[in-house]
């Protein structure tokens, strides 16, 4: 064999291996989005003169900074974005109108890095509605909530109480959505500002679906919709009254998120107890087929 051709082939296979390893390293670090065609050395750039401090993760959910300052997370100021999402949500008279309103809303920068909007899955006539946190990579690709590994576990859990998102019979079906409609990059937890700005959309979503029972899946969902700050392990004990702005009072139960169960399988027992409470509530409300 021509020695030069062997060398070139050998070098390029070494480079491919090195590139694959670099990609694997990035993925393990949570870097799984390409934001630009060329790399930017941000350490070499001057700091922006009027940088707006990011929203502190510890900031309370419902009383963040009231200024209309803009940050990288918020193309609009938080209160401006929240005002817009609230009026868009209120104006939506149907689920289709709500879906279009969310799709056209420019107040969240996570929309720019997401591939698809994730609005809902399941049967909108089902009396049981489940609200999760935010789409992950699989949901972002397919445009549907809970389709990745935690979604598969969720389907099994719901199957144990006879609920199936594919069912046409409303009494055997479930309707699923999330607090956030766009995937936060790298599957990070949505920040408080993103939650507050998105809240009017999911509140209107619930109002339009009019479920008879709400399952709040995970701490982010439970805290945001119940307006509470306690941990999910406290909030999951017992039923709550979820009140819509149009006066519906919907029994709501909080439970652990399936992603948490995948990491902490010992808590499956607790979720099973929560599902038995859902069964009792379905029975009380005459919602068992
Ligand atoms: N986790 C969620 O909370 N929602 C999804 O849609 C997927 C994972």
Boltz pocket constraint, residues with backbone or C-beta under 6 A from the ligand:
constraints:
  - pocket:
      binder: B
      contacts: [[A, 132], [A, 133], [A, 134], [A, 135], [A, 136], [A, 139], [A, 144], [A, 145], [A, 146], [A, 147], [A, 150], [A, 151], [A, 177], [A, 178], [A, 217], [A, 218], [A, 259]]
      max_distance: 6.0
